[in-house]
C-alpha cells in the first residue's frame, strides 16, 4: 500500500464511498490523497446539508469530518448522522472539548485527530477506525446469532419450548387487551420411535426437518411454530377461529404427512395426531395442558385423528358416587 486506506471488498462498484467533509481547501488537499487509491471512491462534501444528503442517498464506509464544517452545530450534526447511518467517523479538531470526549466514549465518533496530523499517522488512524467498526459489527452479528440460537431448535430452526411459551404469553396479553382470537394446534408424529429404530437418527432428523419445512409453507408470516418435544410441534395462530384452525390441521394432515417423504432412497409416509384449542385469554400453560390431554385422546382414537378441545372436554366422564367404608360419607371420584 502506498498512501491509501485499505477497505475490505472486491469490486469498486459494490463499495460504499469514503466521505470527506470539510470547507477548508487546505485540509481537503492533505486528507484526500491519504484516502484515495482504495476500492471505494472519495466523495468530497463542503457543508452539513450536503453531507446529510450523501449519507441518506447511499451507504458510506467511513466519514472524515472537519469539526468546522459549516451549516450545522457539530452536536446536532453528529446526532443527525447517528440517526441516518452507522459508520465510523473520524473528526478533525484542534480543540478537544468535554462534549467530544463524551461522543468518543459513547462511540458516536471513532477518533478525534488534529487537522495538522501527518499522512502516515493519519493512514494508521483511519485504518484503525475501519477495523474497529468492522469488529463491532461482527460482535453485534455474533450476539444476534447467539440470541437467535438460544430461542430456536437446532435441528428444525423453529422456536424451542421456552421461547415459544414466552411468545405465547405475549400473544395472550394481546388477546386479553384486544379481545381477539388465538388458536393453537399441537401435533405429534405417530410412532416416531419405530422410524428411529428402522432408519436411524440421521434419517429421522431429516424427516423432522422436512416435516417442519412443509408445515411452514402452510403458515402465515406471523404464525408461530415451535418444537416442544422430540416429535411434538405446536403452532400458534393469532386471529384464527376454531373452524379455521381445524381446517389447517386437516391441511397439515393431508399436505404434510399424507405425501411420502424421500429419505435415503426410500419413500416414507408419516402420520400424526392433532389437538386444537382456543386460548380465550387463558394462560398458555393451561392451554398447553389441555392440548396434551387432547393428544392423548386423539392417540387412543388412532393415527391421523384430529380433536378439538371443546369436543373432548364434553366427553369427559362424570364423577361417580361411592360410599366410603371408613367415613360412611358419599364421595366423588372420576
URDATA-V104510 format. One record per residue. D_CENTER is the distance of its C-alpha to the mean C-alpha in Angstrom with 2 decimals. Layout:
BEGIN
D_CENTER, D_CENTER
END
This chain:
BEGIN
39.89, 42.62, 41.53, 37.95, 34.53, 32.29, 28.89, 26.86, 26.71, 28.70, 30.02, 31.28, 30.11, 26.45, 26.75, 26.04, 29.28, 30.74, 31.96, 35.28, 36.15, 39.70, 42.90, 45.06, 46.60, 47.57, 44.08, 42.64, 45.36, 44.61, 40.78, 40.26, 42.01, 39.81, 36.60, 38.12, 38.23, 34.55, 32.39, 31.18, 33.90, 35.04, 35.00, 37.53, 37.11, 39.87, 38.47, 35.48, 35.20, 35.16, 32.52, 30.11, 30.75, 30.07, 26.74, 25.67, 27.03, 25.29, 23.24, 25.43, 25.38, 27.73, 29.96, 33.46, 34.56, 38.07, 38.27, 41.23, 39.38, 41.02, 39.52, 37.33, 37.48, 35.37, 33.29, 32.38, 31.67, 29.30, 27.42, 27.25, 26.10, 23.25, 22.17, 22.36, 21.21, 20.13, 22.94, 25.53, 28.61, 31.98, 34.50, 38.22, 40.33, 43.65, 43.03, 40.22, 39.86, 38.18, 35.60, 34.76, 34.51, 32.03, 29.91, 30.10, 29.09, 26.06, 24.94, 25.72, 28.26, 28.37, 32.17, 35.46, 38.37, 41.98, 42.97, 45.74, 43.58, 44.85, 43.20, 42.53, 41.04, 38.95, 37.58, 36.46, 34.79, 32.90, 31.69, 30.67, 28.65, 26.82, 26.24, 25.02, 22.53, 21.21, 21.02, 19.08, 16.46, 16.36, 16.07, 13.07, 11.39, 12.61, 11.40, 7.73, 8.47, 10.51, 8.25, 5.92, 9.49, 10.90, 9.09, 9.68, 13.15, 14.22, 16.49, 14.88, 11.10, 10.99, 10.52, 13.37, 16.09, 15.46, 11.84, 13.12, 16.17, 14.47, 12.71, 16.15, 17.94, 16.04, 16.91, 20.40, 20.89, 20.29, 22.75, 25.27, 25.09, 25.10, 27.09, 24.83, 24.52, 21.98, 22.90, 21.67, 22.65, 23.13, 24.37, 25.96, 27.17, 30.94, 32.72, 29.92, 31.96, 34.64, 32.41, 31.18, 34.85, 35.87, 33.16, 31.71, 28.30, 26.90, 27.94, 26.59, 23.17, 23.37, 24.53, 21.59, 19.08, 21.16, 21.46, 17.77, 17.54, 20.41, 19.14, 15.87, 18.21, 20.01, 17.23, 16.19, 12.82, 12.54, 14.03, 12.56, 13.59, 14.06, 16.60, 18.91, 21.81, 23.09, 23.59, 22.46, 19.50, 18.70, 17.59, 17.28, 18.57, 18.65, 21.87, 23.33, 26.95, 28.50, 30.32, 27.29, 25.45, 28.57, 28.66, 25.12, 26.11, 29.15, 27.18, 25.02, 28.32, 29.92, 27.35, 25.29, 27.97, 31.28, 30.52, 31.26, 28.81, 30.10, 29.88, 32.14, 34.52, 34.84, 33.98, 32.50, 32.32, 30.34, 30.68, 28.82, 29.75, 27.87, 27.94, 26.91, 26.94, 26.41, 24.82, 27.41, 25.73, 26.49, 24.59, 21.95, 23.98, 27.07, 25.59, 24.20, 27.67, 29.21, 27.13, 28.15, 31.72, 31.31, 30.15, 33.25, 35.43, 33.97, 34.57, 38.14, 38.62, 37.58, 34.86, 32.85, 33.66, 31.56, 32.31, 31.58, 31.78, 34.51, 36.63, 36.53, 36.91, 40.07, 41.46, 41.29, 44.90, 46.85, 48.14, 51.50, 54.33, 56.27, 58.97, 58.33, 61.26, 61.11, 60.53, 62.16, 59.27, 57.31, 53.66, 50.67, 48.58, 45.98
END
